[in-house]
Amino acid sequence: MIAHRSGDWPTVVSDTSNLLEQFPNDVALRLERGKALATLDAFETARDDFDRAVVLAPSAEAYYFRGRTHYELGNDDAAIYDYSKAIEFDPKLADAYRRRAFSEYRQQRYLGAAQDCAEYARQRPDDSEGYYCRGIMLSRAGDHDAAIAEYERAIARAKSAEAAGNAWYGIGVSHERAGRMAEAVTAYRTTLTVYPEQAQASAALDRLTRQK
């Protein structure tokens, strides 16, 4: 669709809605409209389309996108279920592992989330996101040194100052949680050298230096 290629999501919704009046069981149209609605933050309506797609023709794509709407609506158990079903259909769907980790994180299932981030990194070894994600989960689980190792892997693969800076901030957080304040201060300073816009690092550095 031309409207889809141009990012004109309201027109995509309108066009697919008109076509669905004639072809209500067309799964491709359901998925197309659902994605457009989700892009417009109409998550509940989008979920209805993905619900229908799952019934008509269960697939990795249908479960994955329904999982994303569940996540946005705060339904983490439902999101985890859908991402898991998507993975059953397509174990190579890397984004499903990463997205499932987000919902596991919100439910404080940090070790499971770390495993999902590791699988994402295994499938996409040149993407810093998987290592960064795993660092967050391991730090939350209390394994700060392992978290730092993951953040360092993320930095080595970062393709932007923002990605590298956020990983340096994660290193600072991990050092701070481990009680290594001098190392945390150094990491926060490095964060701001790499990515000056990292407001959390600025606040953390101000807090720690004021304590001295």
C-alpha positions as CSV (number, residue, x, y, z in Angstrom):
1,M,0.0,0.0,0.0
2,I,1.2,3.5,-0.9
3,A,-0.1,4.9,2.3
4,H,1.8,2.3,4.3
5,R,5.0,3.1,2.5
6,S,4.6,6.8,3.2
7,G,3.7,6.3,6.9
8,D,0.2,7.7,6.5
9,W,-1.3,5.5,9.2
10,P,-4.7,7.1,9.4
11,T,-5.2,6.4,5.7
12,V,-3.9,2.8,6.1
13,V,-6.6,2.4,8.8
14,S,-9.3,3.9,6.6
15,D,-8.3,1.8,3.5
16,T,-8.0,-1.5,5.3
17,S,-11.3,-0.8,7.2
18,N,-13.1,-0.3,3.9
19,L,-11.6,-3.5,2.5
20,L,-12.4,-5.5,5.7
21,E,-16.1,-4.6,5.2
22,Q,-15.9,-6.8,2.0
23,F,-13.4,-9.3,3.3
24,P,-13.8,-9.6,7.1
25,N,-11.7,-12.8,7.3
26,D,-8.7,-11.5,5.4
27,V,-5.8,-12.1,7.8
28,A,-3.4,-9.9,6.0
29,L,-5.8,-6.9,6.2
30,R,-6.3,-7.6,9.9
31,L,-2.6,-7.5,10.5
32,E,-2.1,-4.4,8.4
33,R,-4.8,-2.5,10.2
34,G,-3.7,-3.7,13.6
35,K,-0.2,-2.5,13.0
36,A,-1.4,0.9,11.8
37,L,-3.7,1.2,14.8
38,A,-0.9,0.3,17.2
39,T,1.4,2.9,15.6
40,L,-1.4,5.4,16.3
41,D,-1.4,4.2,20.0
42,A,-4.9,2.7,19.5
43,F,-3.8,-0.4,21.3
44,E,-7.2,-1.9,22.4
45,T,-8.6,-1.6,18.9
46,A,-5.4,-3.0,17.4
47,R,-5.6,-5.9,19.8
48,D,-9.0,-6.8,18.5
49,D,-7.6,-7.2,15.0
50,F,-4.7,-9.3,16.3
51,D,-7.2,-11.4,18.3
52,R,-9.1,-12.1,15.1
53,A,-5.9,-12.8,13.2
54,V,-4.9,-15.4,15.8
55,V,-8.2,-17.1,15.5
56,L,-8.3,-17.1,11.7
57,A,-4.7,-18.1,11.1
58,P,-2.4,-18.5,14.1
59,S,1.2,-17.3,13.2
60,A,4.3,-15.9,14.8
61,E,3.4,-12.5,13.3
62,A,-0.1,-12.4,14.8
63,Y,1.0,-13.6,18.2
64,Y,4.0,-11.2,18.2
65,F,2.0,-8.1,17.4
66,R,-0.8,-9.0,19.8
67,G,1.9,-9.5,22.5
68,R,3.1,-5.9,21.8
69,T,-0.4,-4.5,22.3
70,H,-0.7,-6.5,25.5
71,Y,2.6,-5.0,26.7
72,E,1.5,-1.5,25.9
73,L,-1.8,-2.1,27.8
74,G,0.1,-3.3,30.8
75,N,-1.0,-7.0,30.5
76,D,2.4,-8.6,31.0
77,D,1.2,-12.2,31.6
78,A,-0.8,-12.0,28.3
79,A,2.2,-10.5,26.5
80,I,4.6,-13.2,27.8
81,Y,2.1,-15.8,26.6
82,D,1.9,-14.3,23.1
83,Y,5.6,-13.8,22.7
84,S,6.1,-17.4,23.8
85,K,3.6,-18.6,21.2
86,A,5.3,-16.5,18.6
87,I,8.6,-18.2,19.5
88,E,6.9,-21.6,19.2
89,F,6.0,-20.7,15.6
90,D,9.3,-19.1,14.8
91,P,12.2,-19.7,17.2
92,K,14.4,-17.4,15.1
93,L,12.1,-14.4,15.8
94,A,14.7,-12.5,17.7
95,D,12.5,-9.5,18.6
96,A,10.1,-11.8,20.4
97,Y,12.8,-12.8,22.9
98,R,13.7,-9.1,23.5
99,R,10.1,-8.0,23.9
100,R,9.3,-10.9,26.2
101,A,12.3,-9.8,28.4
102,F,10.6,-6.4,28.8
103,S,7.5,-8.0,30.2
104,E,9.5,-10.3,32.4
105,Y,11.5,-7.3,33.7
106,R,8.3,-5.6,34.7
107,Q,7.3,-8.7,36.7
108,Q,10.8,-8.8,38.3
109,R,11.6,-12.1,36.5
110,Y,15.2,-10.9,35.9
111,L,17.0,-14.2,35.3
112,G,14.4,-15.3,32.7
113,A,14.6,-11.9,31.1
114,A,18.4,-12.2,31.0
115,Q,18.1,-15.5,29.2
116,D,15.8,-14.0,26.6
117,C,18.3,-11.1,26.1
118,A,21.1,-13.6,25.7
119,E,19.1,-15.4,23.0
120,Y,18.5,-12.1,21.2
121,A,22.2,-11.4,21.4
122,R,23.0,-14.9,20.1
123,Q,20.8,-14.3,17.1
124,R,22.0,-10.8,16.5
125,P,25.5,-10.7,17.8
126,D,26.4,-7.4,16.2
127,D,23.5,-5.5,17.8
128,S,24.5,-3.8,21.1
129,E,20.9,-4.0,22.3
130,G,21.0,-7.6,23.4
131,Y,24.0,-7.2,25.6
132,Y,22.7,-3.9,27.0
133,C,19.4,-5.6,27.8
134,R,21.1,-8.5,29.5
135,G,23.3,-6.1,31.5
136,I,20.1,-4.5,32.9
137,M,18.6,-7.8,33.9
138,L,21.7,-9.2,35.5
139,S,22.3,-6.0,37.4
140,R,18.7,-6.2,38.7
141,A,19.3,-9.8,39.7
142,G,22.3,-8.7,41.7
143,D,25.1,-10.1,39.5
144,H,26.8,-6.8,39.0
145,D,30.1,-8.0,37.6
146,A,28.4,-10.1,35.0
147,A,26.2,-7.1,34.2
148,I,29.3,-4.9,33.6
149,A,30.7,-7.5,31.3
150,E,27.6,-7.3,29.2
151,Y,27.6,-3.5,29.1
152,E,31.2,-3.6,27.9
153,R,30.1,-5.9,25.1
154,A,27.3,-3.5,24.3
155,I,29.8,-0.6,24.2
156,A,32.1,-2.5,21.8
157,R,29.2,-2.9,19.4
158,A,27.4,0.5,19.9
159,K,26.6,2.3,16.7
160,S,25.7,5.6,18.3
161,A,26.8,7.8,21.2
162,E,23.5,7.3,22.9
163,A,23.8,3.5,22.9
164,A,27.4,3.7,24.2
165,G,26.5,6.3,26.8
166,N,23.5,4.4,28.1
167,A,25.7,1.3,28.5
168,W,28.3,3.3,30.4
169,Y,25.5,4.6,32.6
170,G,24.6,0.9,33.3
171,I,28.1,0.3,34.3
172,G,27.9,3.1,36.8
173,V,24.7,1.8,38.2
174,S,26.1,-1.7,38.6
175,H,29.2,-0.3,40.4
176,E,27.0,1.8,42.6
177,R,24.8,-1.2,43.5
178,A,27.9,-3.2,44.3
179,G,29.1,-0.4,46.7
180,R,32.0,0.7,44.5
181,M,31.3,4.4,44.5
182,A,34.6,5.6,43.1
183,E,34.2,3.3,40.1
184,A,30.6,4.5,39.8
185,V,31.6,8.1,39.6
186,T,34.2,7.3,37.0
187,A,31.6,5.5,34.9
188,Y,29.1,8.3,35.2
189,R,31.7,10.8,34.1
190,T,32.6,8.6,31.1
191,T,28.9,8.4,30.3
192,L,28.6,12.2,30.1
193,T,31.8,12.4,28.0
194,V,30.4,9.9,25.5
195,Y,26.8,11.1,25.6
196,P,26.3,14.5,27.5
197,E,22.5,14.3,27.2
198,Q,22.3,11.3,29.6
199,A,20.3,13.1,32.3
200,Q,20.3,10.1,34.7
201,A,24.0,9.9,34.7
202,S,24.2,13.7,35.4
203,A,21.8,13.3,38.3
204,A,23.7,10.3,39.7
205,L,27.0,12.0,39.5
206,D,25.7,15.1,41.2
207,R,24.2,12.9,44.0
208,L,27.4,11.0,44.6
209,T,29.8,13.9,44.5
210,R,27.6,15.9,46.8
211,Q,27.8,13.0,49.4
212,K,31.6,13.5,49.7
